[in-house]
Amino acid sequence: MNKKTTIILSSFVILIIISVSWIQLSGRTTFGDVLNEKISETDEITHIVFQARIGEILWTRIDDRELINSLIEELSNVSIKKRYGSENMMLDYEMTIHTQSKSYLFNFDEENFSGNSNDYKVIEGSFVKPLLQLDLEWVTGDEFLGVD
């Protein structure tokens, strides 16, 4: 091969490597970034309701400001990558974050996350472990809603 062909092929290979790297990195974000699209400060959060769909459906609610801030801080670091195309997955946990004026729904399990009309794969961290480490009282739907 002559020098000109070698330079063109080398440039093409480098371009492919850069493109593949960019595709791999694009779509990566954190839960904190996703949440910041909707809520700018955790002080806006009035409470968080969780639903677990593991066998029996159980519910819990967090009202404590320190607990909310601590949990959101820990969950904010979970690294997620956007999935393209909807998979309509039924995930094990649902988290509804409430403010004075709106509510925001997120679904998750150990490997997947769904929120803001997007599906994500969990790359690093966990949504489940920090939740299960909290000393929360999980109750049935009837107990949660106060139905006798």
C-alpha positions in Angstrom: 0.0 0.0 0.0 1.1 3.5 -0.7 1.4 6.2 2.0 -1.8 7.9 1.0 -3.9 4.7 1.3 -2.3 3.9 4.7 -3.2 7.4 6.0 -6.8 7.1 4.7 -7.3 3.6 6.2 -5.7 4.7 9.5 -8.0 7.8 9.7 -11.0 5.6 8.9 -10.1 3.1 11.7 -9.6 6.0 14.2 -13.0 7.4 13.2 -14.6 4.1 13.8 -13.0 3.7 17.2 -14.1 7.2 18.2 -17.6 6.6 16.9 -18.0 3.3 18.8 -16.6 4.9 22.0 -19.1 7.8 21.7 -22.0 5.5 21.1 -21.0 3.5 24.2 -20.8 6.6 26.4 -23.9 8.4 25.0 -27.0 7.8 26.9 -25.1 7.4 30.2 -26.4 9.5 33.1 -27.3 9.2 36.8 -30.5 9.1 38.6 -29.6 12.5 40.1 -29.5 14.0 36.6 -32.8 12.4 35.7 -34.4 13.7 38.9 -32.9 17.2 38.4 -34.9 17.5 35.1 -38.0 17.5 37.3 -37.0 18.6 40.8 -34.2 21.1 41.4 -33.9 20.8 45.2 -34.7 17.8 47.5 -36.4 20.4 49.8 -39.2 20.5 47.3 -40.0 16.8 48.0 -42.8 16.4 50.6 -42.8 12.6 50.7 -41.9 9.5 48.8 -44.2 6.4 48.4 -42.7 3.0 47.5 -44.5 0.0 46.3 -42.8 -3.4 46.2 -44.2 -6.1 43.9 -42.3 -9.1 45.3 -44.9 -11.8 45.8 -47.3 -9.8 47.9 -47.7 -6.1 47.0 -46.4 -4.0 49.9 -46.3 -0.2 50.4 -44.3 2.2 52.5 -44.0 6.0 52.8 -41.1 8.3 53.8 -42.0 11.7 55.3 -38.9 12.4 57.3 -36.9 15.2 55.7 -33.4 13.8 56.8 -34.3 10.3 55.5 -35.6 11.7 52.2 -32.4 13.8 51.7 -30.2 10.9 52.6 -31.9 8.4 50.3 -32.1 10.8 47.4 -28.4 11.6 47.9 -27.5 7.9 47.8 -29.8 7.1 44.8 -28.5 10.2 42.9 -25.2 8.4 42.3 -26.7 5.3 40.6 -25.3 5.3 37.1 -27.8 4.4 34.3 -27.7 4.0 30.6 -30.6 4.9 28.3 -32.1 2.0 26.4 -33.5 2.7 23.0 -36.8 1.1 22.2 -39.4 0.3 24.8 -39.4 -3.1 26.5 -42.6 -2.6 28.6 -41.0 -4.3 31.6 -42.9 -4.9 34.9 -40.3 -3.9 37.5 -40.2 -5.0 41.1 -40.4 -1.5 42.8 -42.3 1.7 42.2 -41.2 5.0 43.7 -43.5 8.1 43.6 -41.8 11.3 44.6 -44.3 13.9 45.7 -43.8 17.7 45.8 -46.4 20.3 46.7 -47.7 20.5 43.1 -46.7 17.3 41.3 -45.8 13.7 41.6 -43.1 11.8 39.7 -43.2 8.1 39.1 -40.2 5.9 38.7 -39.9 2.1 38.4 -36.8 0.0 39.2 -35.3 -3.3 40.1 -31.7 -4.5 40.5 -30.9 -4.2 36.7 -33.4 -1.8 35.3 -34.8 1.7 35.8 -37.7 3.5 34.1 -38.5 7.2 34.5 -39.3 10.4 32.5 -40.8 8.2 29.7 -37.4 6.4 29.2 -36.1 3.0 30.0 -32.5 2.6 31.4 -30.1 -0.2 32.4 -28.5 0.1 35.8 -24.7 0.3 35.1 -23.3 1.0 38.6 -25.0 1.2 42.0 -28.4 0.0 43.2 -31.8 1.4 43.7 -32.9 -1.6 45.8 -30.1 -2.0 48.4 -30.4 1.6 49.9 -34.1 1.2 50.1 -33.9 -2.2 51.8 -31.3 -0.9 54.3 -33.8 1.6 55.7 -35.8 0.6 58.7 -39.2 1.1 57.0 -42.5 -0.5 57.8 -43.9 -2.2 54.7 -47.7 -2.8 54.8 -50.4 -4.2 52.5 -52.4 -1.9 50.3 -55.4 -2.1 52.6 -53.3 -1.1 55.6 -51.6 1.6 53.6 -54.9 3.1 52.5 -56.5 2.6 55.9 -59.2 0.3 54.6 -60.8 -2.0 57.2 
